[in-house]
Amino acid sequence: MVVGPAAMKWEPRGRALVSELPNGLRQVGMRSPSWREALRINARNTIVECASNDGDVWLAVMPNELEHLTTALNRAV
């Protein structure tokens, strides 16, 4: 997670593309994935539910990256 003066971006490790996150992103909840979601993503992930100017956003986060993400989201507010 990269928090800049203009926007937040997700820079994944590896070859995946950088994704720019919507403006006004703020955390509104956290939960475990449903059984259906766990079929598509790692079941150990935590779903961080966010609200933004563009609507709801759900971020699937591995346990070792959860604190980093929540700190970045709280800092951006």
DAQUIRA-V391480 format. One record per run of one state. SS is the DSSP state (@ for helix, = for strand, . for the rest). FROM is the first residue (numbers start at 1). LEN is the number of residues. If there is no record, write none. Layout:
{{SS;FROM;LEN} {SS;FROM;LEN}}
//
This chain:
{{.;1;1} {=;2;2} {.;4;4} {=;8;3} {.;11;8} {=;19;2} {.;21;5} {=;26;7} {.;33;2} {@;35;4} {.;39;7} {=;46;7} {.;53;2} {=;55;7} {.;62;1} {@;63;14} {.;77;1}}
//
